[in-house]
Amino acid sequence: MRGREITEKGIATFRRAAEADGAHKSGLTALTYATMANFALDAAIAVALANTLFFASATAESKTKVALYLLITIAPFALIAPLIGPALDRLQRGRRLALASSFAVRAVLAVVLIFSFDSWVLYPLALCMMVLSKSFAVLKSAVTPRVLPPDIDLVRTNSRLTVFGLVGGTLGAGGIAAATAALTGSTGALILATGIAVGGAYLSWKIPRWVEITEGEVPTTLGYHARDAETEVFDPATESAVPPRKRRQPLGRAVVTGLWGNGSIRVLTGFLTFYIAFVAKATEHRPVQQAAMLGLVGAAAAIGNFAGNATGARLQLGRPSLIVVNCTIGCTAVAVLAVVTDNLFGAAVAALVASGASALAKVSLDAAIQDDLPPESIASGFGRSETVLQLSWVIGGAGGVLLPTDYWKGFAVVSAVLVGGLVQTVLSYRGFSLLPGLGGRRPLHAEQEVPHYDPPRGEAAR
């Protein structure tokens, strides 16, 4: 009876937190539950795959399997990712259905995996699982502005979704999935994942209908090339007559700076996710020692992630671009430190700082998008930014598998990538760029640039 009483109080406390600040009425609570289900499903699938691809194999065999998995996964995603944002811009109706479908299809795939886990089918199914997970993240970012409560802003809303997802989804479901896999193997974790996916589809459909209203939205674009004011004349009457879906809103300097910085940091976090596991495996310690090494780095990453989100939710983000620059500098510094120390301590420090900086930089990017873009382009801006960050993460994950397992060698390569990203981030912050059209050579704020119209080829010729 005492246990039931404590459980009921815990559930009531959780519901109050999920429904606080008017989240229940706005629809944010429903999106929070769906986001938690996505985190939980990712954790369950990760446990099932790790049990087969990593812990159940010898070092060389494990690395070959995961390298093949990532090759099949990342190569197509590198082509798919640039298409997700534009496809989302064209999705006039059906966002709830798209969110629910991302879960429903994964439920079917999990069932197929249960019966064909030891065959080559594992790899294309894992590809579909990852793409659907990333698609949910992009869709969620575009839906969030539609369920914003009146008492909190987008920055704190996104931090809130992440914290709920980490605590209720990754930690809760990850622990249950790990215990299930230890008792019943990967099959048990996949059965659990199937149940989570079915629940996620139901929770996604419970999101309010008003997230479907996209009338008047103006899609954003990452590229920007300044126009010649002497040869091009802007006609407000003509511009206002162009349908919103035909316009394009270039992102301002603050958002582009945030994307470069966050993308660089995500390369490091994706790298650490896989690299530390293979370093632990390559040392040929006992399984208990390997688990202890992974636990140390994993705990550091979890603490940093939670601290970064909690700090971002309370920090006054008056200059978000500067915060992103400082976070990128911090991540580059700890990557270099890991090269110098060449041991597990340096890797743990890198995980702690990288996860905290990643969370704080993402919060700052959200603030820049909210402040920089006009209201009709915010949803598209979040969708585009999430696509860039997800792609950066999988690129880092590929490096974590392919690079040598000597600490200094792997971190030396990643440090070089981060230095390049840091240079581009700083240049973008100051209004310059190494890459024409993709840096800071643009107005400081997007609203200073009038959305332009890309006419059809025949119309442009006339």
Secondary structure, DSSP 8 states (H G I E B T S, - for coil): -HHHHHHHHHHHHHHHHHTGGGHHHHTHHHHHHHHHHHHHHHHHHHHHHHHHHTTTS-HHHHHHHHHHHHHHHHHHHHHHHHHHHHHHHT--S-HHHHHHHHHHHHHHHHHHHHHSTTSTTHHHHHHHHHHHHHHHHHHHHHHGGGG--TTS-HHHHHHHHHHHIIIIIIIHHHHHHHHHHHHH-HHHHHHHHHHHHHHHHHHHHTS-GGGG--TT---EES------TTT----HHHHHHS-GGGEEEE--HHHHHHHHHHHHHHHHHHHHHHHHHHHHHHTT--HHHHHHHHHHHHHHHHHHHHHHHHHHHHS--SSHHHHHHHHHHHHHHHHHHHHHH-SHHHHHHHHHHHHHHHHHHHHHHHHHHHHHS-GGGHHHHHHHHHHHHHHHHHHHHHHHHHS-SSHHHHHHHHHHHHHHHHHHHHHHHTT--SSTTSSS-S-SSGGGS--EE---HHHHH-
